[in-house]
Amino acid sequence: MGATASKLDPARARQRKLPEPPPLTQHGPARVIAMCNQKGGVGKTTSTINLGAALVEYGRKVLLVDLDPQGALSVGLGVPSQQLDRTIYNALMEQRTTLADVRVPTDVPGLDLVPSNIDLSAAEVQLVSEVAREQTLLRKLADVRDEYDYVLIDCQPSLGLLTVNALTAAHGVVIPLECEFFSLRGVALLVDTIDKVRERLNPELEISGILATMYDTRTVHCREVFSRVVEAFGDTVFQTVIQRTVRFPETTVAGQPITTWAPTSSGAAAYRDLAKEVIAL
């Protein structure tokens, strides 16, 4: 039965046992990962929160950076960012304000957040006149990188200046990709942008992996799209896939990661597997 299921499900056919992450003796400097896709609704924010929480379970210190004016990352962690006096906007636009000044702890020990709200939408316009505007976030991250093992940046669903800042500051890009045809078409545009940033601004930038989200093994379309992604990107596609589940909307309402809200769920197990893959990179 298992062999038959593997043939029917290309995601299951790629499953291999993942090694347990080694313990750390010290923290930092952080590896910076941008969670990026210009298409909205593909699971970027959900993946940022839950990957961060899963990395913390393996003893890593993690900073989450909300670089989306909608502030969904902040809301998803129960932080009322609309009521905060200082956010990522102040750190980017004010010379004397650092990320350490605006970060807040979350309910998960070892997981900190740089929150965002609608104020950030003004930064895209204001940064245009700045010198070396694409490196603004990179300069700000330099002050806190030694305190963390990972910095995960939740990008807005566009390829504007804020996203370019994230790509310039990052070592790697994780591309959450809904297993749906139109999502697949958009990846080529994103890869082109990543190539341009690598060529002109950040030679170290690489695609860490493509993460299949909202995967439903019951639909032929979903399985076909996943097969095409693997065909196009090979081992760059994480073997971990994030299945559709009602648990994820519940965690947003609760303001908690799935690893603490439903620690024994399949969604929590999937993000722990993803954390293992990220640590092994």
C-alpha positions as CSV (number, residue, x, y, z in Angstrom):
1,M,0.0,0.0,0.0
2,G,2.9,2.4,0.9
3,A,4.6,1.8,-2.4
4,T,1.4,2.5,-4.3
5,A,0.8,5.7,-2.4
6,S,4.4,6.9,-3.2
7,K,3.7,6.4,-6.9
8,L,0.5,8.3,-6.7
9,D,2.0,11.1,-4.5
10,P,5.3,12.6,-5.9
11,A,5.9,14.4,-2.6
12,R,5.8,11.2,-0.5
13,A,8.1,9.5,-3.0
14,R,10.8,12.1,-2.2
15,Q,10.6,11.5,1.6
16,R,13.9,10.5,3.3
17,K,14.8,10.4,7.0
18,L,16.2,13.7,8.1
19,P,19.2,13.9,10.5
20,E,18.6,15.4,13.9
21,P,20.2,18.9,14.2
22,P,23.4,19.1,16.3
23,P,23.3,21.1,19.5
24,L,24.9,24.5,19.6
25,T,27.6,25.7,22.1
26,Q,27.2,29.4,21.2
27,H,25.0,31.7,19.1
28,G,25.6,33.8,16.0
29,P,26.4,35.2,13.6
30,A,23.0,34.7,12.1
31,R,22.2,33.3,8.7
32,V,19.7,35.7,7.1
33,I,16.9,34.1,5.1
34,A,14.3,36.0,3.1
35,M,10.9,34.4,2.8
36,C,9.9,35.7,-0.6
37,N,7.2,35.4,-3.3
38,Q,5.6,38.3,-5.1
39,K,2.3,36.3,-5.2
40,G,0.2,36.8,-2.1
41,G,-1.6,34.0,-0.2
42,V,1.0,31.4,-0.7
43,G,1.9,30.8,3.0
44,K,4.9,33.1,3.4
45,T,3.9,34.5,6.8
46,T,2.7,31.2,8.1
47,S,6.0,29.6,7.1
48,T,8.0,32.4,8.6
49,I,6.3,32.1,12.0
50,N,6.4,28.3,12.2
51,L,9.8,27.8,10.7
52,G,11.1,30.3,13.3
53,A,9.3,28.5,16.1
54,A,10.6,25.1,15.0
55,L,14.2,26.4,14.8
56,V,13.9,27.6,18.4
57,E,12.8,24.0,19.4
58,Y,16.2,22.9,18.1
59,G,18.0,25.4,20.3
60,R,18.5,28.1,17.8
61,K,17.9,31.8,18.6
62,V,15.7,33.4,15.9
63,L,14.8,37.0,15.0
64,L,11.7,37.4,12.8
65,V,11.5,40.6,10.7
66,D,8.1,41.8,9.5
67,L,8.8,43.6,6.2
68,D,5.2,43.8,5.1
69,P,3.1,46.9,5.8
70,Q,0.1,44.7,6.4
71,G,1.8,43.5,9.5
72,A,0.5,39.9,9.2
73,L,3.6,38.4,10.9
74,S,3.1,40.6,13.9
75,V,-0.6,39.8,14.1
76,G,0.1,36.1,13.7
77,L,2.3,36.2,16.8
78,G,-0.2,38.2,18.9
79,V,1.7,41.5,18.8
80,P,-0.7,44.5,18.4
81,S,1.7,46.3,16.0
82,Q,-0.9,49.1,15.1
83,Q,-0.6,50.3,18.7
84,L,3.2,50.4,18.8
85,D,5.1,53.7,18.7
86,R,8.1,52.2,17.0
87,T,8.4,49.5,14.4
88,I,10.7,48.4,11.5
89,Y,9.7,51.7,9.8
90,N,11.5,53.7,12.5
91,A,14.6,51.5,12.4
92,L,14.8,51.9,8.6
93,M,14.1,55.6,8.4
94,E,15.7,57.0,11.6
95,Q,19.5,57.0,11.7
96,R,19.7,56.6,15.5
97,T,17.0,53.9,15.9
98,T,18.3,50.4,15.8
99,L,16.5,47.1,15.3
100,A,17.3,46.3,19.0
101,D,15.3,49.5,19.9
102,V,12.2,48.2,18.1
103,R,12.3,44.5,18.5
104,V,9.9,42.8,20.9
105,P,9.9,39.3,22.6
106,T,7.2,36.8,21.6
107,D,5.5,34.2,23.8
108,V,8.1,31.7,22.5
109,P,11.3,32.0,24.4
110,G,14.3,32.5,22.0
111,L,12.0,33.9,19.3
112,D,12.1,37.7,18.9
113,L,10.1,39.9,16.5
114,V,10.8,43.2,14.7
115,P,7.1,44.3,14.1
116,S,5.6,46.2,11.3
117,N,2.4,48.2,10.6
118,I,0.9,50.4,7.9
119,D,3.6,53.1,8.5
120,L,6.0,50.9,6.6
121,S,4.2,51.6,3.3
122,A,5.7,55.1,3.4
123,A,9.2,53.7,3.5
124,E,9.1,52.5,0.0
125,V,8.6,56.1,-1.3
126,Q,11.0,57.7,1.2
127,L,13.8,55.3,0.6
128,V,14.0,56.2,-3.1
129,S,15.9,59.4,-2.3
130,E,18.4,57.7,0.2
131,V,22.0,56.9,-0.7
132,A,22.6,53.2,-1.1
133,R,18.9,52.7,-0.4
134,E,19.0,48.9,-1.3
135,Q,21.4,48.3,1.6
136,T,19.4,50.0,4.4
137,L,18.2,46.8,6.0
138,L,21.6,45.2,5.6
139,R,23.2,48.0,7.6
140,K,20.6,47.8,10.4
141,L,20.9,44.0,10.7
142,A,24.7,44.3,11.3
143,D,24.0,45.4,14.9
144,V,22.0,42.3,15.9
145,R,23.3,39.5,13.7
146,D,25.7,38.2,16.4
147,E,22.9,37.7,18.9
148,Y,21.0,35.2,16.7
149,D,21.5,32.0,14.7
150,Y,18.8,32.8,12.1
151,V,17.1,36.0,10.9
152,L,13.9,35.3,8.9
153,I,12.5,38.2,6.9
154,D,8.8,38.0,5.9
155,C,8.7,40.0,2.6
156,Q,5.6,41.8,1.2
157,P,3.9,40.3,-1.9
158,S,5.7,42.5,-4.4
159,L,9.2,42.9,-5.9
160,G,9.5,46.5,-4.8
161,L,12.3,48.3,-2.9
162,L,11.5,46.7,0.5
163,T,11.8,43.2,-1.0
164,V,15.1,44.2,-2.8
165,N,16.3,45.4,0.7
166,A,15.5,41.9,2.1
167,L,17.3,40.1,-0.8
168,T,20.3,42.4,-0.5
169,A,20.6,41.6,3.2
170,A,19.9,37.8,2.9
171,H,22.2,34.9,2.5
172,G,19.4,32.7,1.1
173,V,15.9,32.9,-0.2
174,V,13.1,30.4,0.7
175,I,10.3,30.6,-1.9
176,P,7.0,29.3,-0.5
177,L,5.0,28.1,-3.5
178,E,1.4,27.1,-3.5
179,C,0.9,24.0,-5.6
180,E,-1.2,25.7,-8.2
181,F,-0.5,26.6,-11.8
182,F,-0.5,30.4,-11.6
183,S,1.9,30.3,-8.6
184,L,4.3,28.3,-10.8
185,R,4.3,30.9,-13.5
186,G,5.3,33.7,-11.1
187,V,8.4,31.9,-9.8
188,A,10.3,32.6,-13.1
189,L,9.9,36.4,-12.4
190,L,11.1,36.0,-8.9
191,V,14.1,34.0,-9.9
192,D,15.0,36.7,-12.5
193,T,14.9,39.3,-9.7
194,I,17.0,37.2,-7.4
195,D,19.6,36.8,-10.3
196,K,19.7,40.6,-10.8
197,V,20.2,41.2,-7.0
198,R,23.0,38.6,-7.0
199,E,24.7,40.2,-9.9
200,R,24.4,43.8,-8.8
201,L,24.0,44.0,-5.0
202,N,24.6,40.7,-3.2
203,P,27.0,38.1,-4.8
204,E,26.4,35.7,-1.9
205,L,22.6,35.4,-2.4
206,E,21.3,31.9,-3.3
207,I,18.0,30.1,-3.4
208,S,18.0,28.0,-0.2
209,G,14.9,26.1,-1.3
210,I,11.4,26.1,-2.7
211,L,8.8,25.1,-0.2
212,A,5.6,23.5,-1.5
213,T,2.6,24.9,0.6
214,M,-1.1,24.2,0.7
215,Y,-0.4,20.7,-0.8
216,D,-3.3,18.5,-1.2
217,T,-2.4,14.9,-2.3
218,R,-6.1,14.2,-3.2
219,T,-6.0,16.5,-6.3
220,V,-4.3,15.5,-9.5
221,H,-3.6,19.2,-10.3
222,C,-1.7,19.7,-7.1
223,R,0.4,16.5,-7.7
224,E,1.1,17.5,-11.3
225,V,2.3,21.1,-10.3
226,F,4.5,19.6,-7.6
227,S,6.1,17.2,-10.1
228,R,6.7,20.1,-12.5
229,V,8.4,22.1,-9.8
230,V,10.7,19.2,-8.9
231,E,11.4,18.7,-12.6
232,A,12.4,22.4,-13.0
233,F,14.3,22.9,-9.8
234,G,15.4,19.4,-8.7
235,D,17.0,19.2,-5.3
236,T,16.4,22.9,-4.7
237,V,12.8,21.9,-3.7
238,F,12.6,21.0,0.0
239,Q,11.4,17.4,0.6
240,T,9.2,18.8,3.3
241,V,5.7,19.8,2.0
242,I,3.2,21.8,3.9
243,Q,-0.3,20.1,3.7
244,R,-3.6,22.0,3.7
245,T,-5.0,22.0,7.2
246,V,-7.6,23.9,9.2
247,R,-5.0,24.2,12.0
248,F,-3.1,27.1,10.3
249,P,-6.1,29.6,10.3
250,E,-6.7,28.6,14.0
251,T,-3.1,29.5,14.9
252,T,-3.5,33.0,13.4
253,V,-6.5,33.7,15.6
254,A,-4.7,32.4,18.6
255,G,-1.5,34.4,17.8
256,Q,0.7,31.4,18.3
257,P,2.9,29.2,16.1
258,I,1.4,25.8,15.3
259,T,4.3,24.1,17.2
260,T,2.8,25.5,20.5
261,W,-0.9,25.7,19.5
262,A,-1.1,22.1,18.1
263,P,2.3,20.6,18.9
264,T,1.3,17.0,17.9
265,S,-0.3,18.0,14.6
266,S,0.9,17.1,11.1
267,G,1.5,20.8,10.4
268,A,3.8,21.1,13.4
269,A,5.7,18.0,12.4
270,A,6.1,19.3,8.9
271,Y,7.7,22.6,10.1
272,R,10.0,20.7,12.4
273,D,11.2,18.7,9.3
274,L,11.6,22.0,7.4
275,A,13.8,23.3,10.3
276,K,16.0,20.2,10.0
277,E,16.4,20.8,6.3
278,V,17.2,24.5,6.8
279,I,19.8,23.7,9.6
280,A,21.4,21.1,7.3
281,L,21.9,23.7,4.5
